[in-house]
Amino acid sequence: MASSTSTFLVIAIIFFASLMAASTANFYQDFDITWGDGRAKILNNGNLLTLSLDKASGSGFQSKKEYLFGNLDMQLKLIPGDSAGTVTSYYLSSKGSAWDEIDFEFLGNLTGEPYILHTNVFSQGKGNREQQFYLWFDPTADFHTYSILWNPQRIVFSVDGTPIREFRNLESAGVPFPKSQAMRIYSSLWNADDWATQGGRVKTDWSKAPFTASYRNFKANACVWSSGSSSCGSNSPSSSASGGNAWLTEALDSKNQERMKWVQKNYMIYNYCTDSKRFPQGLPAECKISS
């Protein structure tokens, strides 16, 4: 009896280990390189992806799967040194003229000057919801985790587990919210020196090319959308959450609310919700509703 029990335990351990191995991110399995003519590379047996940019072209990739809600992590190490004029983008987007989109964009800068992390949310083709931040570390020295929590109630942008921005579902106040269009993950490295660094005053120094950004440890706790149906089923978010997808109803607790306020107080450098000159007819509706 004891030997059969130990044999069962060994089999169980091997089984669960194989499941964990199968769920480990692999760029060959999860992503397609979509452009760049060889400038994007998958390395280290699928554990690392690099994008590069030179004067001729940038590069990019996209996820094989589409998602309708998810908790998505990616570790990035950005271009070191003089990255002025470059943009490294990592975002979710649907297709069509009334698309939804959830953006991280990293705007390069001169050596010694900080990167700007640019965030935006589009719903039904309408964006103009930019918030920008400095980071509290050097994003070129090591990998850091950039996360998007997207559920039916809110979108939360986080950096190394610290929330920096929340966009809540305020459809009841007439604010469209991304909730019905499946989105793929996209990332690209490209030249945008007409606007990216100091309003376009600082141009890309091509003598520093090629510029390279690196990606690893992609993780997706998500509802995969395929052939018109969700891997989370057609049940309500609360029932799906009780079935193991707790992120579907996740909200910021008081501790994380305080951490987000700390980031916004100390590191936010632009907030569309305070830009009254940009919106002379009045700030957008979501800006007028206190959290």
Residue pairs with C-beta under 8 A, 6 or more apart in sequence:
25 47
25 216
25 217
25 218
25 219
26 45
26 46
26 47
27 42
27 46
27 47
27 48
27 49
27 61
27 215
27 218
28 42
28 46
29 46
29 64
30 63
30 64
30 65
30 218
30 220
31 42
31 49
31 61
31 62
31 63
31 64
31 185
31 218
32 61
32 62
32 63
32 64
33 40
33 42
33 59
33 60
33 61
34 60
34 61
34 62
35 57
35 58
35 59
35 60
35 188
36 51
36 52
36 57
36 58
36 59
36 60
37 57
37 59
39 51
39 52
39 53
39 54
39 57
39 58
39 59
39 210
40 49
40 50
40 51
40 52
40 59
40 60
40 61
41 49
41 50
41 52
42 48
42 49
43 49
43 50
47 216
48 214
48 215
48 216
49 61
49 214
49 215
49 216
50 212
50 213
50 214
50 215
51 58
51 59
51 60
51 61
51 88
51 187
51 188
51 189
51 212
51 213
51 215
52 58
52 59
52 189
52 210
52 211
52 212
52 213
53 59
53 86
53 189
53 190
53 191
53 209
53 210
53 211
53 212
54 206
54 209
54 210
54 211
55 206
55 209
58 188
58 189
58 190
58 191
59 188
59 189
60 186
60 187
60 188
60 189
60 190
61 186
61 187
61 188
62 184
62 185
62 186
62 187
63 184
63 185
63 186
65 184
65 220
65 224
65 225
65 226
66 182
66 183
66 184
66 224
66 225
66 226
67 92
67 150
67 182
67 183
67 184
67 185
67 220
67 222
67 223
67 224
67 225
68 180
68 181
68 182
68 183
68 223
68 225
68 230
69 150
69 151
69 152
69 179
69 222
69 223
69 232
69 237
69 248
70 148
70 150
70 220
70 221
70 222
70 223
70 247
71 147
71 148
71 149
71 150
71 151
71 220
71 221
71 222
71 247
71 250
72 92
72 147
72 148
72 149
72 150
72 185
72 218
72 219
72 220
72 221
72 222
73 145
73 146
73 147
73 217
73 218
73 219
73 220
74 90
74 145
74 146
74 147
74 185
74 187
74 215
74 217
74 218
74 219
75 143
75 144
75 145
75 146
75 215
75 216
75 217
75 218
76 88
76 90
76 106
76 139
76 143
76 144
76 146
76 213
76 214
76 215
77 139
77 140
77 141
77 142
77 143
77 144
77 213
77 214
78 88
78 106
78 108
78 115
78 139
78 140
78 213
79 86
79 88
79 108
79 140
79 189
79 211
79 212
79 213
80 140
80 141
81 111
81 140
81 208
82 110
82 111
82 205
82 208
83 108
83 109
83 115
83 140
83 211
84 108
84 109
84 110
84 193
84 196
84 197
84 202
84 203
84 204
84 205
85 108
85 191
85 192
85 193
85 196
85 197
85 202
85 203
85 204
85 205
86 107
86 108
86 189
86 190
86 191
86 192
86 193
86 196
86 204
86 211
87 105
87 106
87 107
87 108
87 189
87 190
87 191
87 192
87 196
88 105
88 106
88 108
88 187
88 188
88 189
88 213
89 103
89 104
89 105
89 106
89 186
89 187
89 188
89 189
89 190
90 104
90 105
90 106
90 146
90 185
90 186
90 187
91 101
91 102
91 103
91 104
91 105
91 185
91 186
91 187
92 100
92 101
92 102
92 148
92 150
92 183
92 184
92 185
92 186
93 99
93 100
93 101
93 102
93 122
93 183
93 184
93 186
94 100
94 101
94 178
94 181
94 182
94 183
94 184
96 181
97 125
98 124
98 125
99 122
99 124
99 125
99 181
100 122
100 123
100 124
100 178
100 181
100 183
101 120
101 121
101 122
101 127
101 178
101 183
102 120
102 121
102 122
102 148
102 150
102 155
102 178
102 183
103 118
103 119
103 120
103 121
103 122
104 117
104 118
104 119
104 146
104 148
104 157
105 117
105 118
105 119
105 120
106 115
106 116
106 117
106 118
106 139
106 213
107 115
107 116
107 117
107 118
107 192
107 196
107 197
108 115
108 196
108 197
108 211
109 115
109 116
109 197
109 198
109 202
110 197
110 202
114 134
114 135
115 134
115 135
115 139
115 140
116 132
116 133
116 134
116 269
117 132
117 133
117 134
117 135
117 159
117 164
118 130
118 132
119 130
119 131
119 132
119 133
119 157
119 164
119 165
120 127
120 128
120 129
120 130
120 131
121 127
121 129
121 155
121 167
121 178
122 129
122 178
123 175
123 176
123 177
123 178
124 176
126 176
128 272
128 284
129 167
129 272
129 284
129 286
130 270
130 272
131 165
131 268
131 270
131 271
131 272
132 268
132 269
132 270
132 271
133 164
133 263
133 267
133 268
133 269
134 267
134 269
135 144
135 159
135 267
136 263
136 266
136 267
137 144
143 214
143 216
143 217
144 159
144 160
145 158
145 159
145 160
145 161
145 217
146 157
146 158
146 159
147 156
147 157
147 158
147 159
147 161
148 155
148 156
148 157
148 158
149 155
149 156
149 158
149 247
149 250
150 178
151 237
151 247
151 248
151 249
151 250
152 169
152 179
152 237
152 248
153 168
153 169
153 237
153 249
153 251
154 166
154 167
154 168
154 169
154 251
154 252
155 166
155 167
155 178
156 163
156 165
156 166
156 167
156 252
157 163
157 164
157 165
157 166
158 164
159 263
162 256
162 259
162 260
162 263
163 252
163 256
163 259
163 260
163 263
164 260
164 263
164 264
164 267
164 268
165 260
165 264
166 252
166 260
166 291
167 286
168 286
168 291
169 177
169 179
170 177
170 285
170 286
170 289
171 177
173 285
173 286
173 289
174 285
175 284
175 285
175 286
182 225
187 215
189 211
189 212
189 213
191 204
193 200
193 202
193 203
193 204
194 200
197 203
221 245
221 247
223 230
223 231
223 232
223 240
223 245
223 248
224 230
224 231
225 231
232 240
232 245
232 248
233 240
235 243
237 248
237 249
238 248
238 249
240 248
241 247
241 248
241 249
252 260
257 291
264 271
272 278
272 279
272 284
272 287
273 283
273 284
273 286
273 287
274 287
275 283
276 283
